[in-house]
Amino acid sequence: VLKSFEPMTSYTVEGLKPNTDYIFRLAARSQQGLGAWTPEIKERTRQSKPSAPPQDVKCVSTRSTTILVSWHPPPAESQNGVLAGYSVHYRALNSENSEPKEVTGISPNTNHILLESLEKWTEYRLTMVAYTNVGPGPESAPIIIRTDEDVPSAPPQNVGVEVLNSTAIKVSWRSPARKR
């Protein structure tokens, strides 16, 4: 891009892309025309946070207490630097223990992670971010996934019987307590 400006000793070029090489050359201009060009000067802008989340995030419940999460990196033009890693944020929905959890420090060379020690037959909300040394980028779209069913982990509770007449007995109980 050729840019002309009034005589000065410095000029700030704005609107550049992060972590991108740029080449600069200068020439003085007078009423007589353009003078000789300086040699090329190459410089790179600083890194920034990614401007896009990890792509194609997918989740599969592999057992009643695990979820396998897989993804692709943000598009190269949106990484804005060298990826330093990923984070996964998740929390149980409609559960007594719905504290948000986070797995950080996932290697930038990894494209999957197994979340373990989850609650059986429970819905989870999951998002991901990629980050550079500058900081995290935007979150991926949330994914809602349920862990698999499993056999009950306890017997029925408060089992009782009541004789109704000479040919019938009513048996009653409460569902097993949820074990995590």
C-alpha positions, 0 to 999 in steps of 0.5 A: 500500500502506498501512503503519502503524507506531509513532511514529518519524522514518524508516522503510525500505521494503524489497522494492522493484523496481529502477529503479522509480518509487514515490510516498510520502505520510504522515499522522499517526495518533492515537486520534482518527483519521488526520490530513492527508496530506502532498503526494506525494513521488515517488522512483525506486529505483536501477538494478540488473543485469538479472535475465534474459538476452537472449531468443530467442538464435539462431545461423546459420552464414552461411559456413565462418568466420562465425556470425550471432547474433541476439537480443531484449532481456531482458523490460522487467520484468527489465532493472532499468535502462537497458540499456548493451549486450550481450556474446557469449562463445564458444569452439571445442569439441574444437579446439586453439585453444579459448580463450574469446573475448568480443565486448563493447560491443555497442550496446543498440540492436543485435539481431545481430552477425556473428562472423568469422574462425572455424575451418571446420567447427568446433563453437562454444559461445556464450552472451550477457549483457545489462548495465546500468551496474551490471553484467552479468545472467545468461548465456543458455542455451548454444547449440552451432553448427557453422560450415559446411564448405568445400573442403579448404585443403591437398592430401593429405600423405605421398602414397606408392605401393607396387607390390603385383604386376604388376596392382596398386599401393597408393596411400596418403596422410594427410588434409590438415592443418587450416588455420584 
